[in-house]
Amino acid sequence: SSSVCCRSEVPATGTTQPAASLGFRPPAPHFTKMYLCMCLYVVFTSGLTVFFIYLRTFIYSFFMRGRPFPLQILLFGMLFCIYNGFLQGYYMIYCAQYPKDWFTDFRFTSGVLLFLFGMGINIHSDILLRQLRKPGDHTYKIPQGGLFTYVSGANFFGEIVEWFGYAIATWSIPAFAFALFTLCFIGPRAYHHHRYYLRMFTDYPKSRKALIPFIF
Ligand SMILES: NC(=O)c1ccc[n+]([C@@H]2O[C@H](COP(=O)([O-])OP(=O)(O)OC[C@H]3O[C@@H](n4cnc5c(N)ncnc54)[C@H](OP(=O)(O)O)[C@@H]3O)[C@@H](O)[C@H]2O)c1
């Protein structure tokens, strides 16, 4: 459709003859505007995810007070991130097509807001977890405050909301697949953490749910 930014809509210029002799004209202004808007959109959404992954890699990992974990898990994590990053990036650059008014589309605006909301919860919850321990302490305590008031897996909930926000904002199958994978992978972690807390702490708040406030 003419309202869709399609990167295959490059004006035909012929095959062998010089473009000038065929009366070649630069791309129509509306095309360049559409293309620019598309590039801006891709840069914006990709920038949000790169920013979050930068925080997770270079800030989060240096500030948490967790126990050491197996190298194998680190390597699998890296492999997954490389593959997933390639998949999301390739799709955004070569496959995605958006209407030229996508910046004001409800899916884009609500998705970005959801992404930022989830990222805020995730970062805040990780800070609360970090504050539970003094340096060198590896014991588990009852998380308090923020969304932990309602769920045991507040950091996981934030992460899931964030990637569903990204999926809605980009309206892309790879992004929805990643959001679903995140739900399937860290949703059960929240549930197991919750069961652990209930078993370990007799004074654990009974009204607190595992992953979704007031529901589950
Ligand atoms: N998108 C994805 O597919 C994906 C996958 C995995 C993780 N993540 C994200 O990565 C982050 C970390 O994941 P994770 O599985 O390591 O989270 P986690 O099990 O909640 O642990 C996070 C950190 O907090 C510490 N901690 C957890 N509960 C604690 C408690 N009750 N008392 C004291 N310290 C506690 C942990 O220490 P210990 O190391 O000693 O347990 C660890 O350092 C989360 O934000 C998660 O959402 C995303």
PDBQT file of the ligand as one rigid body, heavy atoms in Angstrom, charges set to zero:
ROOT
HETATM    1  N1  LIG A 301      15.127 -11.779  29.444  1.00  0.00    +0.000 N 
HETATM    2  C1  LIG A 301      15.511 -12.959  29.903  1.00  0.00    +0.000 C 
HETATM    3  O1  LIG A 301      15.340 -13.967  29.233  1.00  0.00    +0.000 OA
HETATM    4  C2  LIG A 301      16.181 -13.063  31.270  1.00  0.00    +0.000 A 
HETATM    5  C3  LIG A 301      16.650 -14.282  31.684  1.00  0.00    +0.000 A 
HETATM    6  C4  LIG A 301      17.240 -14.373  32.943  1.00  0.00    +0.000 A 
HETATM    7  C5  LIG A 301      17.350 -13.253  33.737  1.00  0.00    +0.000 A 
HETATM    8  N2  LIG A 301      16.889 -12.067  33.333  1.00  0.00    +0.000 N 
HETATM    9  C6  LIG A 301      16.988 -10.882  34.188  1.00  0.00    +0.000 C 
HETATM   10  O2  LIG A 301      18.264 -10.834  34.801  1.00  0.00    +0.000 OA
HETATM   11  C7  LIG A 301      18.153 -10.369  36.147  1.00  0.00    +0.000 C 
HETATM   12  C8  LIG A 301      18.789 -11.388  37.102  1.00  0.00    +0.000 C 
HETATM   13  O3  LIG A 301      18.143 -12.628  36.956  1.00  0.00    +0.000 OA
HETATM   14  P1  LIG A 301      18.298 -13.722  38.103  1.00  0.00    +0.000 P 
HETATM   15  O4  LIG A 301      17.595 -14.931  37.636  1.00  0.00    +0.000 OA
HETATM   16  O5  LIG A 301      19.730 -13.837  38.542  1.00  0.00    +0.000 OA
HETATM   17  O6  LIG A 301      17.446 -13.005  39.291  1.00  0.00    +0.000 OA
HETATM   18  P2  LIG A 301      17.372 -13.381  40.832  1.00  0.00    +0.000 P 
HETATM   19  O7  LIG A 301      17.402 -14.858  41.046  1.00  0.00    +0.000 OA
HETATM   20  O8  LIG A 301      16.210 -12.649  41.412  1.00  0.00    +0.000 OA
HETATM   21  O9  LIG A 301      18.749 -12.806  41.445  1.00  0.00    +0.000 OA
HETATM   22  C9  LIG A 301      19.126 -11.477  41.250  1.00  0.00    +0.000 C 
HETATM   23  C10 LIG A 301      20.210 -11.102  42.287  1.00  0.00    +0.000 C 
HETATM   24  O10 LIG A 301      19.604 -10.846  43.554  1.00  0.00    +0.000 OA
HETATM   25  C11 LIG A 301      20.087 -11.782  44.517  1.00  0.00    +0.000 C 
HETATM   26  N3  LIG A 301      18.902 -12.197  45.296  1.00  0.00    +0.000 N 
HETATM   27  C12 LIG A 301      17.768 -12.751  44.789  1.00  0.00    +0.000 A 
HETATM   28  N4  LIG A 301      16.877 -12.977  45.782  1.00  0.00    +0.000 NA
HETATM   29  C13 LIG A 301      17.467 -12.551  46.929  1.00  0.00    +0.000 A 
HETATM   30  C14 LIG A 301      17.046 -12.528  48.306  1.00  0.00    +0.000 A 
HETATM   31  N5  LIG A 301      15.846 -12.972  48.683  1.00  0.00    +0.000 N 
HETATM   32  N6  LIG A 301      17.904 -12.056  49.240  1.00  0.00    +0.000 NA
HETATM   33  C15 LIG A 301      19.124 -11.593  48.861  1.00  0.00    +0.000 A 
HETATM   34  N7  LIG A 301      19.584 -11.574  47.582  1.00  0.00    +0.000 NA
HETATM   35  C16 LIG A 301      18.763 -12.057  46.625  1.00  0.00    +0.000 A 
HETATM   36  C17 LIG A 301      20.700 -12.928  43.744  1.00  0.00    +0.000 C 
HETATM   37  O11 LIG A 301      21.717 -13.553  44.504  1.00  0.00    +0.000 OA
HETATM   38  P3  LIG A 301      22.153 -15.106  44.218  1.00  0.00    +0.000 P 
HETATM   39  O12 LIG A 301      22.937 -15.067  42.956  1.00  0.00    +0.000 OA
HETATM   40  O13 LIG A 301      22.966 -15.444  45.434  1.00  0.00    +0.000 OA
HETATM   41  O14 LIG A 301      20.901 -15.927  44.106  1.00  0.00    +0.000 OA
HETATM   42  C18 LIG A 301      21.249 -12.196  42.539  1.00  0.00    +0.000 C 
HETATM   43  O15 LIG A 301      22.453 -11.547  42.838  1.00  0.00    +0.000 OA
HETATM   44  C19 LIG A 301      16.666 -10.146  36.432  1.00  0.00    +0.000 C 
HETATM   45  O16 LIG A 301      16.375  -8.768  36.323  1.00  0.00    +0.000 OA
HETATM   46  C20 LIG A 301      15.971 -10.926  35.339  1.00  0.00    +0.000 C 
HETATM   47  O17 LIG A 301      14.756 -10.328  35.001  1.00  0.00    +0.000 OA
HETATM   48  C21 LIG A 301      16.315 -11.952  32.095  1.00  0.00    +0.000 A 
ENDROOT
TORSDOF 0
